[in-house]
Structures are given as structure tokens and as C-alpha cells.
Amino acid sequence: MSLFFVSCPLEFENELAKELKGFWFEMIDLDGLPTRSEFPELEMIRGGVQLEVAEHLGFQINFFSKIASRVLLRIAKFEARYFDQFEKAFAQVDFEKYFTPQELRLKVESHKSRLNNEKNIIEAATNVLKKKKFSVNDESLNTIYIRLEKDRVTVSLDTSGEHLHKRGYAVYRGEAPLRETLAAYLIKKLQQHITIDQNLTIIDPFVGSGTILFEASSFGLPNLERSYSWLNFKNAPKLFKSETWKKNYRWFENQKPPHCLGFDLDEKAIASLEKNKIEFNKIFKQSPLDITPQVQDSRDLVLNPAMLRKNVWVLANPPYGIRLADENAKQALENLETNVDGMIVIHPVAWNFKFKKMSKAIIEDFSNQGLNLKLSVFVKK
């Protein structure tokens, strides 16, 4: 059993815990069948959750989690009050179990520690790694994390590679795009109110390059096509080194996604969305994408009932005064309430919606690109 720390945006910890439990039995054991391991106990830590599981399961969290930022494998803990103690203990860490001699990257954080000079810590760690025939390069995706909290040192390996919000489909970006992990959080909120399937229409009246709709379309699907650093570990399970290992997740074939409609007055944004649809189809082959984008000013948007399925929800991250005045964006959303069952909106704190047919079900603090916002969920009365 190994210890993993799964990081996420602040205040997403509880939702991450629910997500882990939700996909746990979709992951596979080394025989290629769904895991029979019980869901582990979770330790909630600010900025993520910690769990002790078999390595092959901890690695797969990278495939499935939509709101995790990174998955770290804890490989050593020791006390160090002085640099000679640090070097001696760091030299005992078995990096050779995971890496053949190659370039590694070092990331250091020090909090309330006697060893508080991060540059000197990197120098000490580099000296040890050189003796083990490794070199240090800031461009490497094989990253060792060294965290010092008081006199306790924790050494972790990054199993993710690039930040997990980089799914691979968002090659073309519009203005002020919503990070994929944040968009996925909206989808998690939506799931609490409605089943996400082919009977659902999701409308984004400020669609940009399509992040919200792409996250809805890939909901519940593992990302098996992206490159993850753990796949290059020397001890990565043989199952994942075969040519056909992805076929073991056969129960995800022919998923039926929601019907998605995206509108934006920016022709370039819609063009970017169309290009991203091509990239999305390369990655999530299990889902026949159903996204229809259209160049349309949301202030003039009238929904045609013939375009809508049984259940209709609006999900929006409107422009906070960038492309439309605040009142115009708010008014555009209020105009859509007639044909919808609910609405999830990220918005400035000062916005006060005046819906006639919907009431507020949830309101949460939400942070995006350094802005303090609100996430509000409205449902039909």
C-alpha cells in the first residue's frame, strides 16, 4: 500500500472526496477487471485529500478525476533540522525504484522550518541526486516535490505530469476561459439536480471556446489519451505498458452525452470551439459529441422548444463586464428562464438575479482568476 495526496482547488475538498467515491469501482485491478478493493478512508487536508491504496489504483486517479489538480505519491518522510541531516536522509530515499538515471525536476516548499532557504535545499538535494547518477532540469516533467513543515520533510513524486486541468482538447482558447477543473465543478453541481444523459439539454449562452460544454460531454469518462508521468515510472504496472491496455475500460464504450447548445457573439470564439471539437473527439472516443455552437448575441437569444430535450439547464460563466455590460449579461440570463428547469451561474457578488419562475437553491463562494465570485444554483419553483 502507498500513500497518495490528491490536490484540488481550495474549498473543493469535499467534492473531490465525493468524486473519488463515485468512480472508485470504475478503476481496474492488475487483472484488467474492475477493482475489488474497498474504498479507502480519506484524510481531508486543506487543498486536497490523502489516502492509502495500492499504487495501481492511486495512479489511475489521474484518469478519472475531473476536479483534481495533481496526484502526488508520498515516498518518504523524515526529520531534518540541519542540512547534513537532510542530505543524509534524502540519500536514503529509493528514487531508483521509480526512475532510471535521467533528468528530474525539483520543487521545494518550506514552512516554519529551520531549513527555510529553498535555494539551499535544492542545492543539497541536487548534490544527492547527482551521486545517484540523476541530473536536475527545471524543464523535466518528472518532478520530485520536497515539502518542509517545521522539521518534518515529506518527499513526493508527481504522477500527473502536466496539471490535470489540461485535458488535451482545449488547444484553441477564447477570451478569459474557465479552467477545466472549475467547469467540472459546475457539472458536479448539476449532477446533484439532474441525471446527465441524452435526455438533458445544456445551454451556455456565453460559450467562448466551449469549456463548460466539453466538460459536460466528457462527464464520467476517463482521460486515457493524455500523457501522465507515472506511465514512465520504472515500476509502472505491466498492464499499462501493453499496446491494448485502454481496452480494459470497455464498459465506457458508447456513452450517450447530453445535448449541448453554445452561443457567443464572438465569431473567433465559435471558430475555436469548432476546432476544439476535433481535438475532443481524438481524446474521448467513447462519447459521440453532441455540441451545436452558434454565433449569437445572448441578449437576443430566443430558445426554440424544438431544439430542447426533456430536461433543460443553463450553465454559464458570463463576461463580468468584459464583452457586455454587467446588467446586460445578467438580463440575458433572466430572459432565458421561461424554457429552462434550472440554471448554474458564476457571477460577481453584486449581481442580484430577479427570476420569476426560479428560486435559489445553492449559493457558494467561488474564485476564478483571482476574482472573488459567487456560484449560484437556481431551480424551477
Beta strands, then each sheet from edge to edge (+ up, - down):
strand 1: 2-7
strand 2: 42-45
strand 3: 48-53
strand 4: 70-79
strand 5: 103-111
strand 6: 135-136
strand 7: 143-149
strand 8: 152-158
strand 9: 200-204
strand 10: 259-264
strand 11: 291-295
strand 12: 311-316
strand 13: 342-348
strand 14: 358-368
strand 15: 371-380
sheet 1: 2+ 3- 1+ 4- 8+ 7- 5- 6-
sheet 2: 11+ 10+ 9+ 12+ 13+ 15- 14+
end
